[in-house]
Amino acid sequence: MTDLETPVSAPPLPAPRRAAPALLGYVAVRALGLFVLAVWSAARGKNAHTLLTARWDSLWYTRVAELGYGYEVRLPNGDVHSNLAFFPLLPWLERLLHALTPLSYADAGLAVALLASLAAAWGIFAVADVVYGPRVGVCAVLVWAVLPVGIVQSMAYSESLFTALAAWSLYAVLTGRWVGAGALAALAGLTRPVGLAVVAAVWTAGVISFVRDRSRGAREQSASDVQGAHDGEHAPEASSAARARRAPQPTGAHHATRAPHIPYTPYASYGAPVWRRALGMLLAPAGAAAYVLWVGHRTGKGPLGYLDVQAGWRNGFDGGYAFARFVGDKFTSFPSALAGAGLIVGVGLLLWLYVTGLRQRQPLPLLVYTGVVLALALCASSYFGSKPRLLMPAFPVLFPLARALARLRTGRSALVTAGVAVASAVYGAFWLNGSGPP
């Protein structure tokens, strides 16, 4: 029996104590970012709390939570910005928290984001831990925390909530918790359009599991036929004795020799009952499909109604043509050419990290999820200033960096992380105090 066929039970959920170093490091990085934001904003005569809770997309989520759907803004150029473009899970949670506590809708959104960011950090640790071990898990969380746009993790936006649901859904896939993976994928689909990436990961894992089941069944049947022909060549008594020798003995040796901790093995968790895998796959797209169909019904334009809503925001998928033109336009003058070169380097780094993860044999569900997130972010004709935060949920692309950081000595790793955290905090404060939305 090979390691791919060995029955293994799902490992327990990582205890908070195991994830404590990652969570404490994450809180420290985010606290630094918020402190620098408060100081920077005060120096510019702005309110950091307002920047986090009551500007740009956070206002749209708050309006949905308070008044429901149906609000839209018609711009002079004919564009229609409808709040139907914003998925409902974050506003629902804002409304629930507002009803249960004295918090305003805006502060409820901030509270949800802060709690979700902790859940996201824990989920990222869990995924990296089950694949690479706890040290890489801690480093993965810290690398995610010190992203240049990490301040968005502490805003009343949906990125933290989505990342938390995506991370735990991926963890559930990797550990054979199919129903949980599907349910979390459905919730992710109610949070952001990129929930498609989580659905793709769950479905990829499910299809592979069924293909492997069929292949293994064919191999076992072939082996059984060969063994049967071999047994037929012997006397009945000898055949019976051979079968007796091959029969498993109830000695409990299998349980006695099983290791208390089972490291992650690709596809070892795919041997769950068929109905669990099928149910998880059916649940995964339910959230996104339900909302898109509801929007189509509300607009009276059928299943494609949501695409019309996004078109009103000039959001679409053009394979990266608009983004390429945006980058190319930067080279029309010298100062902006530096920004264009920086964008090219940034995209190149993302692609290099993705290819590195592929070479390091990341689990296929992680590669599929990351690939879809990158494709939707880089190949969409949306507002280009928001692309950095749209890429933030693609946390598995950071795992090669986390592995490199984990190989350093603890002191040097802490020094590197602290330096990048300071730079990230300064950049986040500068970015959030800018004129455009993140």
Buried (B, 14 or more C-beta within 10 A) or exposed (E): EEEEEEEBEBBEBBEEEBBEBBBEBBBBBBEBBBEBBBEBBEEEEBEBBEBBBBBBBBBBBBBBBBEEBEEEEEEEEEEEBBBBBBBBBBBBBBBEBBEEEEBBBBBBBBBBBBBBBBBBBBBBBBBBBBBBBBBBBBBBBBBBBBBBBBBBBBBBBBBBBBBBBBBBBBBBBBBBBBBBBBBBBBBBBBBBBBBBBBBBBBBBBBEBBBEBBEEBEEEEEEEEEEEEEEBEEEEEEEBEEBEEEEEEEEEEEEEEEEEEEBEBEBBBBBBBEEEBBBBBBEBBBBBBBBBBBBBBEBBEBEEEBBBBBBBBBEBEBEEBEBBBEBBEEBBEEEEEEEEBEEBBEBBEEBEEBBEBBBEEEBBBBBBBBBBBBBBBBBBBBBEBEBBBBBBBBBBBBBBBBBBBBBEBEEEEBBEBBBEBBBEBBBBBBBBBBEEEBB
